[in-house]
Amino acid sequence: MAELAIIGGTGLTTLKNLEIRKREVMRTPYGEPSGPLMHGELCGKDVVFIPRHGHGHTIPPHMVNYRANIWALRETGAHSVIAVAAVGGIREDMVPGRLAFPDQIIDYTWSRKNTYFEQGLNEVVHIDFTEPYSERVRRLLIGAARELGLEAAENGTYAATQGPRLETAAEIDRLERDGCSMVGMTGMPEAALARELGLCYATCAVIANRAAGRGDGAISMADIEANLAVGMEQVRRLLETAIPKLESAC
């Protein structure tokens, strides 16, 4: 039984040091997940891994079946989730290639299936989402980054936008006024769904680019890919340091 689930984002479709024991195709009440779940061992811990956008990176953020993904991970027995995500940097210190561990999130998405509590309810269900990320898992990641000497932002507010297009400069200005530090397209409803199922969820974000209007000129996919290559190598080192210290309790 896996103790930890890892969701791979853009730039992390595989974990090269994961000793894969089996690949599992799962069916859920909410449809199919993004791809087969990969069960294995990483740094002495049982881990289950799923690439959010599919193994060929073919599923855009607004079409990810977040409910199926989170449900499937919970069904494996995982109690903690580390979600890796590529984001754009809004705050001045959110520079390309750097890691960030957000502690808050604002949801700007629409029309996504965003809850399990829709049908067959005996009563209306409301979850507490005051602190959207597991502080224990966040502290685990922060501690690993410090141990490795990695430059990482230890807090910040993640703006979850609809995608798949990138934002306008005016939209980024608005997000900054709202207090957002970084912008991505996959943070919601993933975080809320994990909370609904009682999973200890935290995000490890990689700054792939300066957000619209914050850099020099247009955003280049070539630059994003180069920054992700650097950032994802840091993520792999981070996971190898953090995972052996994972504890069961939230």
Rosetta blueprint (number, residue, H / E / L):
1 M L
2 A L
3 E L
4 L E
5 A E
6 I E
7 I E
8 G E
9 G L
10 T L
11 G L
12 L L
13 T L
14 T L
15 L L
16 K L
17 N L
18 L L
19 E E
20 I E
21 R E
22 K E
23 R E
24 E E
25 V L
26 M L
27 R L
28 T E
29 P L
30 Y L
31 G E
32 E L
33 P L
34 S L
35 G L
36 P L
37 L E
38 M E
39 H E
40 G E
41 E E
42 L E
43 C L
44 G L
45 K E
46 D E
47 V E
48 V E
49 F E
50 I E
51 P E
52 R L
53 H L
54 G L
55 H L
56 G L
57 H L
58 T L
59 I L
60 P L
61 P H
62 H H
63 M H
64 V L
65 N L
66 Y H
67 R H
68 A H
69 N H
70 I H
71 W H
72 A H
73 L H
74 R H
75 E H
76 T L
77 G L
78 A L
79 H L
80 S E
81 V E
82 I E
83 A E
84 V E
85 A E
86 A E
87 V E
88 G E
89 G E
90 I L
91 R L
92 E L
93 D L
94 M L
95 V L
96 P L
97 G L
98 R L
99 L E
100 A E
101 F L
102 P L
103 D L
104 Q E
105 I E
106 I E
107 D E
108 Y L
109 T L
110 W L
111 S L
112 R L
113 K L
114 N L
115 T L
116 Y L
117 F L
118 E L
119 Q L
120 G L
121 L L
122 N L
123 E L
124 V L
125 V L
126 H L
127 I L
128 D L
129 F L
130 T L
131 E L
132 P L
133 Y L
134 S L
135 E H
136 R H
137 V H
138 R H
139 R H
140 L H
141 L H
142 I H
143 G H
144 A H
145 A H
146 R H
147 E H
148 L H
149 G L
150 L L
151 E L
152 A E
153 A E
154 E L
155 N L
156 G L
157 T E
158 Y E
159 A E
160 A E
161 T L
162 Q L
163 G L
164 P L
165 R L
166 L L
167 E L
168 T L
169 A H
170 A H
171 E H
172 I H
173 D H
174 R H
175 L H
176 E H
177 R H
178 D L
179 G L
180 C L
181 S L
182 M E
183 V E
184 G E
185 M L
186 T L
187 G L
188 M L
189 P L
190 E H
191 A H
192 A H
193 L H
194 A H
195 R H
196 E H
197 L L
198 G L
199 L L
200 C E
201 Y E
202 A E
203 T E
204 C E
205 A E
206 V E
207 I E
208 A E
209 N E
210 R E
211 A L
212 A L
213 G L
214 R L
215 G L
216 D L
217 G L
218 A L
219 I L
220 S L
221 M H
222 A H
223 D H
224 I H
225 E H
226 A H
227 N H
228 L H
229 A H
230 V H
231 G H
232 M H
233 E H
234 Q H
235 V H
236 R H
237 R H
238 L H
239 L H
240 E H
241 T H
242 A H
243 I H
244 P H
245 K H
246 L L
247 E L
248 S L
249 A L
250 C L
